[in-house]
Amino acid sequence: MSPKAPPMDLSLANALVEWYDHGELFPLEVGGRKRTVLAIPPGPVLDHLRAVLRQHQLVVSPRGWAVREEMVKEEIERARSVIHTYVFGEMRQAAATLQTQALASTLEPEPPVKPAEDDPDGLSWDRPDDAVEWPLCDRNRIDTLLDTIPSRDHRRPVLDRWKQRPWRWLPRTTEAHVAAVAALEEDFPNFGEVIRGLRGHLSRRALCEQPLQLSPLLLLGPPGVGKTAFGKRLAEVLGAHLEFQSLAELTAGFTLTGMTQGWAGGAPGLIARSLLELPDGQPPVLLFDELDKARQDTTHPTDAALLGLLDPVSSEAFRDEFLELPLDITPVSFLFTANRTRGIRPELLSRLQVIEVPSPTAAQMPAIVRSVDAAVRTRQPQLADHFAPLGDSLINTLASQSPRALMRLLNTAYDRAAAEALSRKHRKRRFRLHRRHLELASNAIPPAGDRTTDCHDPGDGPILVLPKGPERVH
């Protein structure tokens, strides 16, 4: 690696890891041999890799230069280190904030909460008549903790907040929830088995008038089939409060379960923080991405921390290491995604319902293309004012791409079309995406069977082909 590597901020580090962990692989023929090629990264990542890996480039094709995957991995590990440093910095900052709040509370004590007339416990909260009460923690236990810890203990402000809201209310499962899940099959046709399983589970809970909750579920399938997008959309249609976390980015289990206050960076973990901020009436859904990439080579492995979260007995009294306060997390819904089961603890798999998600068939792809385009337009509603719906011919062209590649291609194609529209100063008419916009958007993706003309052999294993920039490397 270059001794003067360009600086890397958190945004670039996240983009690097996201590309490497989620990117697809393409076939490429190098010197008469079939090779595996990493997907071309997005612009900022590509520029960074060009700058860092110049001395390691080997000319292999008129299309660009190749570098060995192990050279790319060095930069990916650097990116993970940046993310790791940021996480610890955030925890230290959170601890410092808590200490400041604790000190302020000793100097300016907050006025006592005035009890409601019809609330013997001094807690007034509104909930629908058909809601289910969820006692997250024991208020008496909080009082005991507050009586025993020092006045300047930086846990005190957090415990005071838990004392004010020790309960939440959850909606009961209804037929409307079942119907909302069933409707997802139109946009996610390759998730038929997953949707059928969810419909059956929710139908039983609706029949028994139980609160809205999903059983622990692992969506297993190859990269790019839409597992993460489906999990996020599922939480949306159920009206749930979603907490998303990529397990590949976590460096230790205490980021989930909290770090004891004895350490300088002591702070609550992700579970306790998300539940503290949970709004009433929204069932919590925790979506953990890339379970197969969870760290196991640390003193506090991430996947080991997940075991207690999924155990029916221990989840009734989950203990955050920072708060030392038992929390009942049994109503929490856990969703996971993974590309493979290799590397996942067997005892963790035994706690999950594992459903394989196949790649979409050719017949299913037009519906997925429309779904992805609708998602792009939902994120930027003004697109509908300027662009007509996709034509059938264009949809058929896009149907050869994976769901993940579709999102990238469509976003870039809309950018190209918008630039073309502004250059022609036709801003008052509606435009339509054409094949040429897709060709411009996808010109960095090596097609199958792309033959090279130069044979500086990059060795065995996957490679990354860097498209030629303004400067040539010889």
C-alpha positions as CSV (number, residue, x, y, z in Angstrom):
1,M,0.0,0.0,0.0
2,S,1.2,3.5,-0.7
3,P,3.0,5.1,2.3
4,K,1.1,8.3,1.6
5,A,-2.4,7.0,1.3
6,P,-5.1,9.5,0.8
7,P,-7.2,10.5,3.9
8,M,-10.4,8.5,4.5
9,D,-13.4,9.9,6.2
10,L,-16.3,7.9,7.7
11,S,-18.5,8.4,4.6
12,L,-15.8,7.0,2.3
13,A,-15.1,4.2,4.7
14,N,-18.7,3.1,4.9
15,A,-19.0,3.3,1.1
16,L,-15.9,1.1,0.7
17,V,-17.1,-1.6,3.1
18,E,-20.6,-1.4,1.6
19,W,-19.3,-1.9,-1.9
20,Y,-16.9,-4.8,-1.0
21,D,-19.4,-6.7,1.2
22,H,-22.4,-6.3,-1.1
23,G,-20.8,-6.0,-4.5
24,E,-21.6,-8.6,-7.2
25,L,-19.1,-10.7,-9.1
26,F,-18.8,-10.9,-12.8
27,P,-17.0,-13.4,-15.2
28,L,-14.0,-12.1,-17.2
29,E,-11.6,-13.9,-19.5
30,V,-8.0,-13.1,-18.8
31,G,-5.4,-14.6,-21.1
32,G,-7.7,-17.4,-22.1
33,R,-8.7,-18.2,-18.5
34,K,-12.0,-17.4,-16.9
35,R,-11.6,-15.1,-13.9
36,T,-13.9,-13.6,-11.3
37,V,-14.1,-9.8,-11.2
38,L,-15.4,-7.6,-8.4
39,A,-18.1,-5.1,-9.4
40,I,-16.9,-1.6,-10.3
41,P,-17.4,0.6,-7.2
42,P,-19.3,3.9,-7.2
43,G,-17.5,7.2,-8.2
44,P,-15.9,8.3,-4.9
45,V,-14.7,4.8,-4.0
46,L,-13.4,4.3,-7.5
47,D,-11.4,7.5,-7.4
48,H,-10.0,6.6,-4.0
49,L,-8.9,3.1,-5.2
50,R,-7.3,4.5,-8.3
51,A,-5.2,6.8,-6.2
52,V,-4.2,4.2,-3.6
53,L,-3.6,1.2,-5.9
54,R,-1.8,2.8,-8.8
55,Q,1.5,1.1,-8.1
56,H,-0.2,-2.3,-8.0
57,Q,-2.0,-2.0,-11.3
58,L,-1.4,-4.6,-14.1
59,V,-2.5,-3.8,-17.6
60,V,-4.9,-6.6,-18.7
61,S,-7.4,-5.0,-21.1
62,P,-8.2,-2.0,-23.2
63,R,-11.1,-1.6,-20.7
64,G,-8.9,-0.8,-17.8
65,W,-6.3,-2.2,-15.3
66,A,-6.6,-5.1,-12.9
67,V,-5.4,-5.3,-9.3
68,R,-5.4,-8.4,-7.1
69,E,-8.2,-8.7,-4.5
70,E,-5.7,-8.9,-1.7
71,M,-4.5,-5.4,-2.5
72,V,-8.1,-4.2,-2.3
73,K,-8.6,-6.0,1.0
74,E,-5.8,-4.0,2.6
75,E,-7.8,-0.8,1.9
76,I,-11.0,-2.4,3.1
77,E,-9.4,-3.3,6.4
78,R,-8.3,0.3,6.7
79,A,-11.9,1.4,6.1
80,R,-13.1,-1.1,8.8
81,S,-10.6,0.4,11.2
82,V,-11.9,3.9,10.5
83,I,-15.4,2.7,11.2
84,H,-14.2,1.0,14.4
85,T,-12.5,4.2,15.6
86,Y,-15.7,6.2,14.9
87,V,-17.8,3.7,16.9
88,F,-15.6,3.9,19.9
89,G,-15.4,7.7,19.5
90,E,-19.2,7.8,19.5
91,M,-19.4,5.7,22.6
92,R,-16.9,7.9,24.4
93,Q,-18.8,11.0,23.3
94,A,-22.0,9.4,24.6
95,A,-20.3,8.7,27.9
96,A,-19.0,12.3,28.2
97,T,-22.5,13.6,27.4
98,L,-24.0,11.4,30.1
99,Q,-21.4,12.6,32.6
100,T,-22.2,16.2,31.8
101,Q,-26.0,15.6,32.2
102,A,-25.4,13.9,35.5
103,L,-23.4,16.8,36.7
104,A,-26.1,19.3,35.5
105,S,-28.7,17.2,37.3
106,T,-26.9,17.6,40.6
107,L,-26.6,21.4,40.2
108,E,-30.1,22.0,38.9
109,P,-32.4,19.2,40.0
110,E,-35.4,18.6,37.7
111,P,-38.8,19.4,39.1
112,P,-40.7,16.2,40.1
113,V,-43.2,14.8,37.6
114,K,-46.7,15.7,38.7
115,P,-48.8,12.5,38.9
116,A,-52.0,12.2,37.0
117,E,-55.1,12.0,39.2
118,D,-56.1,8.6,37.8
119,D,-52.6,7.2,37.8
120,P,-51.6,5.7,41.1
121,D,-48.0,5.1,39.9
122,G,-47.5,8.8,38.9
123,L,-47.3,7.9,35.2
124,S,-49.8,9.2,32.8
125,W,-49.8,7.7,29.2
126,D,-52.4,7.4,26.5
127,R,-53.0,4.2,24.6
128,P,-55.8,2.7,22.5
129,D,-58.3,0.4,24.2
130,D,-57.2,-2.5,22.0
131,A,-53.5,-2.1,22.7
132,V,-51.3,-4.4,24.7
133,E,-49.2,-3.2,27.6
134,W,-45.5,-4.0,27.5
135,P,-43.6,-3.5,30.8
136,L,-40.1,-3.0,29.5
137,C,-38.6,-2.6,33.0
138,D,-39.5,-2.5,36.6
139,R,-39.9,1.0,38.0
140,N,-39.2,-0.2,41.5
141,R,-35.9,-1.7,40.4
142,I,-35.0,1.7,38.8
143,D,-35.8,3.5,42.1
144,T,-33.5,1.0,43.9
145,L,-30.7,1.6,41.5
146,L,-31.1,5.4,41.7
147,D,-30.9,5.2,45.5
148,T,-27.6,3.2,45.4
149,I,-25.6,5.0,42.8
150,P,-23.7,8.3,43.4
151,S,-25.4,11.5,42.5
152,R,-22.9,12.2,39.7
153,D,-23.0,8.7,38.2
154,H,-23.5,9.2,34.5
155,R,-26.1,6.4,34.4
156,R,-28.5,8.6,36.4
157,P,-29.9,10.7,33.5
158,V,-30.6,7.5,31.5
159,L,-32.2,5.8,34.4
160,D,-34.4,8.8,35.0
161,R,-35.7,8.6,31.4
162,W,-36.4,4.9,31.9
163,K,-38.3,5.8,35.1
164,Q,-40.5,8.2,33.2
165,R,-41.4,5.6,30.5
166,P,-41.0,2.1,31.9
167,W,-43.8,0.8,29.7
168,R,-44.7,0.9,26.0
169,W,-47.9,-0.2,24.3
170,L,-48.0,-2.4,21.3
171,P,-50.8,-2.8,18.7
172,R,-52.5,-6.1,18.4
173,T,-52.0,-8.1,15.2
174,T,-55.0,-7.7,12.8
175,E,-56.1,-8.9,9.4
176,A,-54.9,-5.6,7.9
177,H,-51.3,-6.6,8.9
178,V,-51.7,-9.9,7.2
179,A,-53.0,-8.3,4.0
180,A,-50.2,-5.8,4.0
181,V,-47.6,-8.6,4.1
182,A,-49.4,-10.5,1.4
183,A,-49.4,-7.5,-0.9
184,L,-45.5,-7.5,-0.8
185,E,-45.4,-10.4,-3.2
186,E,-46.3,-8.0,-6.1
187,D,-43.0,-6.1,-5.5
188,F,-41.0,-9.1,-4.2
189,P,-42.1,-12.1,-6.3
190,N,-39.1,-14.2,-5.4
191,F,-40.0,-13.9,-1.7
192,G,-43.0,-16.1,-2.1
193,E,-42.0,-18.6,0.5
194,V,-41.0,-15.9,3.0
195,I,-44.3,-14.1,2.6
196,R,-46.3,-17.3,3.0
197,G,-44.5,-18.1,6.2
198,L,-45.1,-14.5,7.5
199,R,-48.8,-14.6,6.6
200,G,-49.3,-17.9,8.5
201,H,-47.5,-16.5,11.6
202,L,-49.3,-13.2,11.6
203,S,-52.7,-14.9,11.0
204,R,-52.2,-17.0,14.1
205,R,-51.4,-14.0,16.2
206,A,-54.3,-12.1,14.8
207,L,-56.7,-15.0,15.6
208,C,-55.3,-15.1,19.2
209,E,-55.4,-11.2,19.4
210,Q,-51.7,-11.1,20.3
211,P,-49.4,-8.1,19.9
212,L,-47.8,-7.6,16.5
213,Q,-44.5,-9.5,16.5
214,L,-42.4,-11.6,14.0
215,S,-40.6,-14.8,14.9
216,P,-36.8,-14.6,14.6
217,L,-36.1,-15.0,10.9
218,L,-33.0,-15.4,8.7
219,L,-33.3,-14.5,5.0
220,L,-30.7,-16.6,3.3
221,G,-29.7,-16.0,-0.3
222,P,-27.1,-14.8,-2.8
223,P,-26.0,-11.2,-2.9
224,G,-28.3,-8.7,-4.7
225,V,-31.6,-10.6,-4.5
226,G,-33.3,-7.9,-2.3
227,K,-33.0,-9.4,1.2
228,T,-32.2,-6.1,3.0
229,A,-34.7,-4.1,0.9
230,F,-37.4,-6.7,1.7
231,G,-36.7,-6.4,5.5
232,K,-36.9,-2.7,5.4
233,R,-40.1,-2.7,3.4
234,L,-41.7,-5.3,5.7
235,A,-41.1,-3.1,8.7
236,E,-42.6,-0.2,6.8
237,V,-45.9,-1.9,5.8
238,L,-46.3,-3.2,9.4
239,G,-45.9,0.3,10.9
240,A,-43.0,-0.9,12.9
241,H,-40.0,1.0,14.3
242,L,-37.0,-0.2,12.4
243,E,-33.4,-0.3,13.7
244,F,-31.0,-1.4,11.0
245,Q,-27.4,-2.5,11.7
246,S,-24.8,-4.2,9.5
247,L,-23.1,-6.9,11.6
248,A,-20.0,-6.7,9.3
249,E,-19.4,-3.1,10.7
250,L,-19.6,-4.1,14.4
251,T,-16.3,-4.7,16.0
252,A,-17.4,-6.2,19.4
253,G,-20.5,-7.6,21.0
254,F,-20.7,-4.8,23.6
255,T,-21.8,-2.4,20.9
256,L,-25.1,-4.3,21.1
257,T,-25.2,-5.1,24.8
258,G,-23.5,-2.0,26.3
259,M,-20.1,-1.3,27.8
260,T,-19.8,-1.2,31.6
261,Q,-19.3,2.2,33.1
262,G,-16.0,1.0,34.5
263,W,-14.5,1.6,31.1
264,A,-13.7,5.1,29.8
265,G,-16.1,4.7,26.8
266,G,-18.9,3.1,28.9
267,A,-22.3,3.7,27.3
268,P,-25.6,1.8,26.7
269,G,-25.6,-0.6,23.8
270,L,-27.7,-0.4,20.6
271,I,-30.5,-2.6,22.1
272,A,-31.1,-0.4,25.1
273,R,-30.7,2.9,23.1
274,S,-33.2,1.9,20.5
275,L,-35.8,0.7,23.0
276,L,-35.4,3.9,25.1
277,E,-36.3,5.9,22.0
278,L,-39.1,3.6,20.9
279,P,-42.3,5.4,20.3
280,D,-45.6,4.0,21.7
281,G,-47.6,2.0,19.2
282,Q,-44.8,1.0,17.0
283,P,-43.5,-2.6,17.5
284,P,-39.7,-2.7,17.4
285,V,-38.0,-4.6,14.5
286,L,-34.2,-5.0,14.6
287,L,-32.8,-5.8,11.2
288,F,-29.3,-7.2,11.4
289,D,-27.6,-7.4,8.0
290,E,-24.8,-9.8,7.0
291,L,-25.0,-12.4,9.9
292,D,-22.4,-14.5,8.1
293,K,-19.9,-11.6,8.4
294,A,-20.3,-11.1,12.2
295,R,-17.0,-10.8,14.0
296,Q,-15.9,-13.9,15.8
297,D,-12.2,-13.2,16.2
298,T,-12.4,-10.7,19.1
299,T,-12.5,-10.9,22.8
300,H,-16.2,-9.9,22.7
301,P,-17.5,-11.6,19.5
302,T,-20.6,-10.1,18.0
303,D,-22.4,-13.3,17.2
304,A,-22.1,-14.5,20.8
305,A,-23.9,-11.4,22.0
306,L,-26.8,-12.3,19.7
307,L,-27.4,-15.7,21.5
308,G,-28.8,-14.1,24.6
309,L,-31.1,-11.8,22.6
310,L,-32.7,-14.7,20.9
311,D,-33.1,-17.0,23.9
312,P,-36.7,-17.0,25.1
313,V,-35.7,-17.2,28.8
314,S,-32.8,-14.8,28.9
315,S,-34.6,-12.2,26.7
316,E,-37.2,-11.8,29.5
317,A,-34.4,-10.1,31.6
318,F,-31.9,-8.8,29.1
319,R,-29.2,-6.9,31.0
320,D,-27.4,-4.0,29.4
321,E,-23.9,-3.9,30.7
322,F,-23.9,-0.2,31.2
323,L,-27.4,0.2,32.8
324,E,-27.3,-3.0,34.9
325,L,-31.1,-2.9,34.5
326,P,-33.1,-6.0,33.4
327,L,-35.2,-5.3,30.3
328,D,-37.9,-7.5,28.9
329,I,-37.1,-7.6,25.2
330,T,-39.3,-10.6,24.3
331,P,-41.7,-8.5,22.1
332,V,-38.8,-7.4,19.9
333,S,-38.8,-8.8,16.3
334,F,-35.4,-9.9,15.0
335,L,-34.7,-10.2,11.3
336,F,-31.3,-11.3,9.8
337,T,-29.9,-11.6,6.4
338,A,-26.9,-13.7,5.2
339,N,-25.4,-14.9,1.9
340,R,-24.5,-18.3,3.3
341,T,-24.7,-20.3,6.5
342,R,-20.9,-21.1,6.6
343,G,-19.4,-19.2,9.5
344,I,-22.6,-18.8,11.5
345,R,-22.7,-20.6,14.9
346,P,-24.9,-23.7,14.8
347,E,-26.5,-22.6,18.2
348,L,-27.4,-19.3,16.6
349,L,-29.0,-21.0,13.5
350,S,-31.0,-23.2,15.8
351,R,-32.7,-20.1,17.2
352,L,-33.8,-18.8,13.8
353,Q,-36.3,-19.8,11.1
354,V,-34.1,-20.0,8.0
355,I,-35.8,-19.4,4.7
356,E,-33.8,-19.4,1.4
357,V,-34.5,-16.6,-1.0
358,P,-33.9,-17.6,-4.6
359,S,-32.7,-15.3,-7.4
360,P,-35.7,-13.9,-9.3
361,T,-36.7,-15.8,-12.4
362,A,-37.0,-14.1,-15.8
363,A,-40.7,-14.0,-15.5
364,Q,-40.5,-12.3,-12.1
365,M,-38.0,-9.6,-13.2
366,P,-40.4,-7.1,-14.9
367,A,-42.3,-6.8,-11.6
368,I,-39.1,-6.2,-9.7
369,V,-37.9,-3.6,-12.2
370,R,-41.2,-1.7,-11.7
371,S,-40.8,-2.1,-7.9
372,V,-37.2,-0.8,-7.9
373,D,-38.2,2.2,-10.1
374,A,-41.1,2.9,-7.7
375,A,-38.7,2.9,-4.8
376,V,-36.4,5.4,-6.6
377,R,-39.3,7.7,-7.4
378,T,-40.6,7.4,-3.8
379,R,-37.3,8.7,-2.5
380,Q,-37.5,11.6,-4.9
381,P,-41.2,12.2,-5.6
382,Q,-40.4,15.1,-8.0
383,L,-39.2,12.6,-10.6
384,A,-42.7,11.7,-11.4
385,D,-43.3,15.3,-12.5
386,H,-40.5,15.1,-15.0
387,F,-40.3,11.5,-16.1
388,A,-42.9,9.2,-17.6
389,P,-43.3,5.6,-16.4
390,L,-40.8,3.1,-17.8
391,G,-41.7,1.6,-21.1
392,D,-42.1,-2.1,-21.6
393,S,-39.1,-2.2,-23.9
394,L,-36.8,-0.6,-21.3
395,I,-38.2,-2.9,-18.6
396,N,-37.3,-5.9,-20.6
397,T,-33.8,-4.5,-21.1
398,L,-33.4,-4.0,-17.4
399,A,-34.8,-7.5,-16.6
400,S,-31.4,-9.0,-17.1
401,Q,-29.9,-7.1,-14.1
402,S,-30.0,-8.2,-10.4
403,P,-32.3,-6.2,-8.0
404,R,-29.2,-4.5,-6.4
405,A,-27.7,-3.5,-9.7
406,L,-31.1,-2.2,-10.8
407,M,-31.1,0.5,-8.1
408,R,-27.7,1.7,-9.1
409,L,-28.4,1.6,-12.8
410,L,-31.7,3.5,-12.5
411,N,-30.3,6.2,-10.3
412,T,-27.4,6.8,-12.7
413,A,-29.7,6.6,-15.7
414,Y,-32.0,9.3,-14.2
415,D,-28.9,11.4,-13.5
416,R,-27.8,11.1,-17.2
417,A,-31.3,11.8,-18.5
418,A,-31.7,14.9,-16.2
419,A,-28.3,16.3,-17.4
420,E,-29.4,15.7,-21.0
421,A,-32.8,17.4,-20.3
422,L,-31.1,20.5,-18.7
423,S,-28.6,20.8,-21.6
424,R,-31.5,21.0,-24.1
425,K,-33.5,23.4,-21.9
426,H,-36.7,21.4,-22.1
427,R,-37.6,21.6,-18.5
428,K,-41.4,21.9,-18.9
429,R,-42.0,18.6,-20.7
430,R,-42.0,15.1,-19.3
431,F,-39.0,12.9,-20.3
432,R,-38.6,9.2,-20.7
433,L,-35.6,7.0,-19.9
434,H,-34.1,5.4,-23.0
435,R,-31.7,2.6,-23.7
436,R,-28.9,5.1,-24.2
437,H,-29.2,6.3,-20.7
438,L,-28.8,2.8,-19.4
439,E,-25.8,2.2,-21.6
440,L,-24.1,5.3,-20.2
441,A,-25.0,4.1,-16.7
442,S,-23.7,0.6,-17.1
443,N,-20.6,1.2,-19.1
444,A,-18.4,0.5,-16.1
445,I,-19.8,-3.1,-15.6
446,P,-17.6,-5.7,-17.3
447,P,-19.9,-7.9,-19.4
448,A,-19.6,-11.6,-19.4
449,G,-16.9,-12.9,-21.7
450,D,-15.0,-9.6,-22.0
451,R,-11.7,-10.7,-23.6
452,T,-8.4,-9.0,-22.8
453,T,-5.6,-8.2,-25.2
454,D,-2.7,-7.9,-22.8
455,C,-1.7,-10.8,-20.5
456,H,0.2,-9.4,-17.5
457,D,-1.3,-12.3,-15.4
458,P,-2.7,-10.9,-12.1
459,G,-2.4,-14.4,-10.6
460,D,-5.2,-16.6,-9.2
461,G,-8.2,-15.4,-7.3
462,P,-10.6,-12.5,-7.8
463,I,-9.5,-9.3,-9.3
464,L,-10.8,-5.7,-9.6
465,V,-10.7,-4.0,-13.0
466,L,-10.3,-0.3,-12.7
467,P,-11.7,1.6,-15.7
468,K,-9.2,3.9,-17.3
469,G,-9.2,7.5,-16.0
470,P,-7.7,10.6,-17.5
471,E,-4.2,9.3,-16.7
472,R,-2.6,6.2,-18.3
473,V,-0.6,3.7,-16.3
474,H,2.0,1.8,-18.2
